[in-house]
Amino acid sequence: MQEVDNAFYERADAHINLSNGQITEEIGRGKVSASNMYATARFNAWVSACGWSSGQEMAESKQETLEYFVSEFRKMLEENLDDYIENFESYMQS
């Protein structure tokens, strides 16, 4: 993961708080997670598009873009899974 700026975790926490607020009896964690992943994918596609002058340029870099975002997500997910494994009892107390 790249070095983070001072507000990195504050922005992440704002997204987590929004997601937590969307969980209801009718709409469970899984559905909120799926919406969150879709929104992240859509936003990252837009961020990627902003760096190109044409769809053709973007298409030529599609595989590299996919590899970058998938690799970064994997690192972040592994870091957070390890954190939950190490702190399971304290994080998951009701």
LOLUMSE-767857 format. One line per field, with one value per atom (N, C-alpha, C): residue number from 1; chain; atom name; x, z, y. Coordinates in nm, 3 decimals. Example, Ala and Ser with C-alpha at 12.3 -4.5 7.8 and 13.67 -1.06 7.14 Angstrom:
<recs>
num [1|1|1|2|2|2] $
cadena [A|A|A|A|A|A] $
atomo [N|CA|C|N|CA|C] $
u [1.319|1.230|1.320|1.285|1.367|1.290] $
w [0.780|0.780|0.780|0.708|0.714|0.787] $
v [-0.569|-0.450|-0.330|-0.225|-0.106|0.003] $
</recs>
This chain:
<recs>
num [1|1|1|2|2|2|3|3|3|4|4|4|5|5|5|6|6|6|7|7|7|8|8|8|9|9|9|10|10|10|11|11|11|12|12|12|13|13|13|14|14|14|15|15|15|16|16|16|17|17|17|18|18|18|19|19|19|20|20|20|21|21|21|22|22|22|23|23|23|24|24|24|25|25|25|26|26|26|27|27|27|28|28|28|29|29|29|30|30|30|31|31|31|32|32|32|33|33|33|34|34|34|35|35|35|36|36|36|37|37|37|38|38|38|39|39|39|40|40|40|41|41|41|42|42|42|43|43|43|44|44|44|45|45|45|46|46|46|47|47|47|48|48|48|49|49|49|50|50|50|51|51|51|52|52|52|53|53|53|54|54|54|55|55|55|56|56|56|57|57|57|58|58|58|59|59|59|60|60|60|61|61|61|62|62|62|63|63|63|64|64|64|65|65|65|66|66|66|67|67|67|68|68|68|69|69|69|70|70|70|71|71|71|72|72|72|73|73|73|74|74|74|75|75|75|76|76|76|77|77|77|78|78|78|79|79|79|80|80|80|81|81|81|82|82|82|83|83|83|84|84|84|85|85|85|86|86|86|87|87|87|88|88|88|89|89|89|90|90|90|91|91|91|92|92|92|93|93|93|94|94|94] $
cadena [A|A|A|A|A|A|A|A|A|A|A|A|A|A|A|A|A|A|A|A|A|A|A|A|A|A|A|A|A|A|A|A|A|A|A|A|A|A|A|A|A|A|A|A|A|A|A|A|A|A|A|A|A|A|A|A|A|A|A|A|A|A|A|A|A|A|A|A|A|A|A|A|A|A|A|A|A|A|A|A|A|A|A|A|A|A|A|A|A|A|A|A|A|A|A|A|A|A|A|A|A|A|A|A|A|A|A|A|A|A|A|A|A|A|A|A|A|A|A|A|A|A|A|A|A|A|A|A|A|A|A|A|A|A|A|A|A|A|A|A|A|A|A|A|A|A|A|A|A|A|A|A|A|A|A|A|A|A|A|A|A|A|A|A|A|A|A|A|A|A|A|A|A|A|A|A|A|A|A|A|A|A|A|A|A|A|A|A|A|A|A|A|A|A|A|A|A|A|A|A|A|A|A|A|A|A|A|A|A|A|A|A|A|A|A|A|A|A|A|A|A|A|A|A|A|A|A|A|A|A|A|A|A|A|A|A|A|A|A|A|A|A|A|A|A|A|A|A|A|A|A|A|A|A|A|A|A|A|A|A|A|A|A|A|A|A|A|A|A|A|A|A|A|A|A|A|A|A|A|A|A|A] $
atomo [N|CA|C|N|CA|C|N|CA|C|N|CA|C|N|CA|C|N|CA|C|N|CA|C|N|CA|C|N|CA|C|N|CA|C|N|CA|C|N|CA|C|N|CA|C|N|CA|C|N|CA|C|N|CA|C|N|CA|C|N|CA|C|N|CA|C|N|CA|C|N|CA|C|N|CA|C|N|CA|C|N|CA|C|N|CA|C|N|CA|C|N|CA|C|N|CA|C|N|CA|C|N|CA|C|N|CA|C|N|CA|C|N|CA|C|N|CA|C|N|CA|C|N|CA|C|N|CA|C|N|CA|C|N|CA|C|N|CA|C|N|CA|C|N|CA|C|N|CA|C|N|CA|C|N|CA|C|N|CA|C|N|CA|C|N|CA|C|N|CA|C|N|CA|C|N|CA|C|N|CA|C|N|CA|C|N|CA|C|N|CA|C|N|CA|C|N|CA|C|N|CA|C|N|CA|C|N|CA|C|N|CA|C|N|CA|C|N|CA|C|N|CA|C|N|CA|C|N|CA|C|N|CA|C|N|CA|C|N|CA|C|N|CA|C|N|CA|C|N|CA|C|N|CA|C|N|CA|C|N|CA|C|N|CA|C|N|CA|C|N|CA|C|N|CA|C|N|CA|C|N|CA|C|N|CA|C|N|CA|C|N|CA|C|N|CA|C|N|CA|C|N|CA|C|N|CA|C|N|CA|C|N|CA|C|N|CA|C|N|CA|C|N|CA|C|N|CA|C] $
u [0.084|0.000|0.088|0.046|0.119|0.114|0.208|0.207|0.077|0.019|-0.110|-0.094|-0.188|-0.187|-0.256|-0.254|-0.307|-0.455|-0.533|-0.678|-0.723|-0.629|-0.661|-0.761|-0.731|-0.817|-0.947|-0.947|-1.071|-1.167|-1.116|-1.201|-1.251|-1.163|-1.204|-1.311|-1.292|-1.391|-1.525|-1.525|-1.650|-1.726|-1.655|-1.720|-1.771|-1.693|-1.735|-1.860|-1.861|-1.977|-2.101|-2.086|-2.198|-2.250|-2.159|-2.199|-2.268|-2.213|-2.276|-2.417|-2.439|-2.571|-2.672|-2.625|-2.714|-2.760|-2.700|-2.736|-2.866|-2.964|-3.092|-3.130|-3.246|-3.294|-3.321|-3.369|-3.400|-3.277|-3.183|-3.062|-2.943|-2.890|-2.783|-2.645|-2.548|-2.408|-2.361|-2.402|-2.358|-2.402|-2.529|-2.579|-2.510|-2.488|-2.418|-2.274|-2.211|-2.075|-2.069|-2.166|-2.169|-2.187|-2.276|-2.295|-2.168|-2.103|-1.979|-1.870|-1.856|-1.756|-1.786|-1.915|-1.952|-1.918|-1.952|-1.922|-1.772|-1.693|-1.548|-1.496|-1.549|-1.507|-1.546|-1.669|-1.715|-1.632|-1.604|-1.523|-1.382|-1.322|-1.187|-1.182|-1.289|-1.295|-1.295|-1.370|-1.372|-1.235|-1.172|-1.039|-0.943|-0.952|-0.866|-0.895|-1.023|-1.061|-1.008|-1.001|-0.951|-0.806|-0.732|-0.592|-0.566|-0.671|-0.655|-0.723|-0.679|-0.737|-0.844|-0.848|-0.945|-0.976|-1.087|-1.122|-1.019|-0.961|-0.858|-0.735|-0.689|-0.577|-0.610|-0.730|-0.772|-0.776|-0.828|-0.836|-0.698|-0.602|-0.466|-0.400|-0.446|-0.390|-0.481|-0.588|-0.686|-0.624|-0.543|-0.486|-0.396|-0.313|-0.226|-0.308|-0.416|-0.504|-0.569|-0.620|-0.681|-0.580|-0.461|-0.358|-0.324|-0.317|-0.286|-0.394|-0.520|-0.627|-0.651|-0.643|-0.662|-0.549|-0.428|-0.313|-0.325|-0.362|-0.377|-0.490|-0.604|-0.714|-0.673|-0.603|-0.558|-0.470|-0.376|-0.288|-0.369|-0.465|-0.546|-0.634|-0.693|-0.777|-0.694|-0.577|-0.490|-0.452|-0.418|-0.381|-0.496|-0.617|-0.732|-0.777|-0.768|-0.798|-0.702|-0.573|-0.474|-0.505|-0.545|-0.580|-0.699|-0.802|-0.918|-0.883|-0.798|-0.755|-0.684|-0.594|-0.518|-0.604|-0.708|-0.788|-0.934|-0.958|-1.095|-1.181|-1.132|-1.212|-1.252|-1.159|-1.192|-1.277|-1.255|-1.334|-1.476|-1.494|-1.623|-1.706|-1.667|-1.748|-1.881|-1.987|-2.121|-2.149] $
w [0.000|0.000|0.000|-0.072|-0.077|0.059|0.079|0.203|0.210|0.328|0.343|0.396|0.357|0.409|0.545|0.609|0.745|0.757|0.653|0.661|0.601|0.563|0.499|0.581|0.708|0.792|0.827|0.834|0.857|0.739|0.615|0.499|0.497|0.527|0.531|0.637|0.754|0.861|0.822|0.746|0.701|0.610|0.523|0.437|0.519|0.616|0.702|0.781|0.835|0.911|0.822|0.699|0.606|0.580|0.554|0.529|0.650|0.768|0.889|0.906|0.869|0.881|0.781|0.677|0.576|0.611|0.710|0.749|0.830|0.783|0.852|0.858|0.916|0.918|0.777|0.690|0.552|0.463|0.491|0.409|0.498|0.481|0.567|0.525|0.602|0.578|0.438|0.390|0.260|0.147|0.152|0.048|0.054|0.175|0.190|0.140|0.172|0.124|-0.029|-0.090|-0.237|-0.298|-0.241|-0.291|-0.273|-0.159|-0.131|-0.231|-0.259|-0.357|-0.496|-0.534|-0.664|-0.673|-0.568|-0.566|-0.577|-0.506|-0.513|-0.653|-0.713|-0.849|-0.947|-0.934|-1.023|-1.007|-0.883|-0.856|-0.913|-0.893|-0.943|-1.095|-1.160|-1.306|-1.351|-1.280|-1.312|-1.289|-1.174|-1.146|-1.258|-1.302|-1.411|-1.540|-1.570|-1.693|-1.695|-1.578|-1.571|-1.616|-1.616|-1.653|-1.801|-1.880|-2.022|-2.109|-2.235|-2.331|-2.417|-2.416|-2.500|-2.443|-2.487|-2.449|-2.499|-2.614|-2.671|-2.580|-2.533|-2.439|-2.313|-2.264|-2.143|-2.166|-2.281|-2.314|-2.320|-2.373|-2.386|-2.251|-2.149|-2.014|-1.919|-1.973|-1.889|-1.801|-1.857|-1.779|-1.667|-1.698|-1.597|-1.486|-1.524|-1.426|-1.336|-1.396|-1.318|-1.220|-1.268|-1.181|-1.065|-1.091|-0.984|-0.876|-0.917|-0.819|-0.745|-0.814|-0.749|-0.649|-0.687|-0.599|-0.473|-0.491|-0.376|-0.284|-0.343|-0.260|-0.183|-0.250|-0.183|-0.062|-0.079|0.033|0.149|0.116|0.221|0.291|0.213|0.272|0.360|0.314|0.396|0.526|0.519|0.639|0.738|0.688|0.777|0.828|0.746|0.795|0.906|0.887|0.991|1.120|1.107|1.223|1.297|1.223|1.287|1.348|1.284|1.341|1.474|1.477|1.599|1.710|1.673|1.771|1.773|1.729|1.710|1.835|1.949|2.071|2.108|2.098|2.137|2.031|1.904|1.797|1.790|1.820|1.796|1.923|2.031|2.152|2.125|2.174|2.153|2.253] $
v [-0.118|0.000|0.124|0.226|0.350|0.418|0.512|0.588|0.668|0.675|0.741|0.882|0.970|1.106|1.109|1.224|1.236|1.203|1.230|1.210|1.076|0.990|0.862|0.781|0.759|0.676|0.746|0.878|0.951|0.931|0.938|0.914|0.770|0.676|0.535|0.514|0.571|0.557|0.618|0.727|0.788|0.692|0.620|0.521|0.402|0.359|0.248|0.287|0.408|0.454|0.463|0.510|0.514|0.373|0.281|0.142|0.081|0.102|0.049|0.103|0.228|0.289|0.234|0.167|0.110|-0.031|-0.092|-0.228|-0.223|-0.300|-0.310|-0.457|-0.485|-0.625|-0.674|-0.584|-0.623|-0.625|-0.537|-0.525|-0.560|-0.680|-0.729|-0.681|-0.723|-0.687|-0.725|-0.842|-0.889|-0.797|-0.751|-0.662|-0.526|-0.476|-0.349|-0.363|-0.474|-0.499|-0.501|-0.568|-0.575|-0.436|-0.356|-0.219|-0.136|-0.155|-0.083|-0.121|-0.251|-0.294|-0.240|-0.240|-0.187|-0.038|0.037|0.180|0.206|0.127|0.142|0.111|0.005|-0.030|0.081|0.132|0.238|0.364|0.402|0.520|0.503|0.385|0.362|0.356|0.311|0.317|0.463|0.548|0.691|0.755|0.723|0.776|0.737|0.613|0.566|0.642|0.661|0.731|0.874|0.936|1.074|1.086|0.977|0.980|0.958|0.942|0.912|1.014|1.024|1.117|1.051|0.918|0.848|0.710|0.654|0.518|0.419|0.447|0.358|0.353|0.470|0.472|0.393|0.414|0.345|0.195|0.154|0.011|-0.052|0.021|-0.031|-0.055|0.015|0.001|-0.076|-0.135|-0.202|-0.310|-0.397|-0.507|-0.454|-0.356|-0.297|-0.231|-0.164|-0.100|-0.204|-0.311|-0.419|-0.478|-0.507|-0.565|-0.474|-0.343|-0.249|-0.250|-0.229|-0.220|-0.351|-0.463|-0.593|-0.619|-0.586|-0.605|-0.518|-0.392|-0.303|-0.349|-0.389|-0.438|-0.562|-0.652|-0.775|-0.743|-0.650|-0.612|-0.554|-0.467|-0.405|-0.508|-0.599|-0.702|-0.796|-0.836|-0.922|-0.853|-0.725|-0.651|-0.647|-0.622|-0.613|-0.749|-0.853|-0.988|-1.027|-1.001|-1.031|-0.955|-0.827|-0.747|-0.808|-0.851|-0.913|-1.048|-1.125|-1.253|-1.230|-1.134|-1.105|-1.045|-0.973|-0.900|-0.945|-1.067|-1.116|-1.097|-1.141|-1.137|-0.994|-0.900|-0.762|-0.692|-0.720|-0.656|-0.711|-0.838|-0.903|-0.920|-0.854|-0.857|-0.789|-0.847|-0.789|-0.680] $
</recs>
